[in-house]
């Protein structure tokens, strides 16, 4: 029996996958959102190391940012940190909480997860809140750890917003 041409099989398979609609692969199509100009930025920066080893979410010390909006606006939260762990295989999960948890947890898809090892490594994520109502708001970061203590050596958080 003749052996099938491997290149032809791979080409046919690739063509079949590429012809599937995006939703059939398991993801939603991308959507565009225009927030316009976000002229205001508040920032929190810490060079003080802090260690977390809890399975429950705890606040990142110094990460609370308070601001007031006068109109419904987008908010973009950007978080960056240098993270290390006592051993390899630790995992740190990060989420942002808005208005002291009374209104919502910002990460609708769940916490952002990073692997941490012995060598300090930079990590970053950003998220968008598309329609924040006028008023006084707070945003703060929380972390929880799986697999051993994790140290945030430094971190910065920026909140960009409209008026």
C-alpha positions, 0 to 999 in steps of 0.5 A: 500500500502506498504511503500518503504524502506527509506534506499533502496531508499537513497542507490539507489539514492546515487548509481545513483549520484555516477555513473554520470560523473563529468561533469553532476554534473556541475563541470569540472574534476580536472587537474594537473599542475606541475610548478616545483620548485618556488625558489623566494618569494616576500612578503608584510605584513601590520599590519596597519588596513585599512577600505573599504566601497566602491562598487567599487574595491580599492587597498589594501594599501601596497599590491603591489609587483614588480618582474622580471622574466627571463623565462616563469614561474608559479606564485603563489599568496597567500593572508591572512588577518584578517577581521572584519565588523561594523555589521554582514552580510557584504561581502568583495570581493578580487581580484589580479591585475597584471601589473597595470590592463593593462594585466589581473585581476588574478582571472579569475573566479571572485573575491574571496568572504568572509563574515565578522562579528563583530569578527575579523576572518582570511581569506586566498586564493591562486591562480596560474598563469601558464604561465607568460612571462619574464619581469617586473611584478606587482601584487596588491590586490583590495577589494570591500564591500557589506553590510557595512564597512569592516576592514582589520586589518592585511594582508600578501601577498606572490608571489612565482615564478620561474626564 
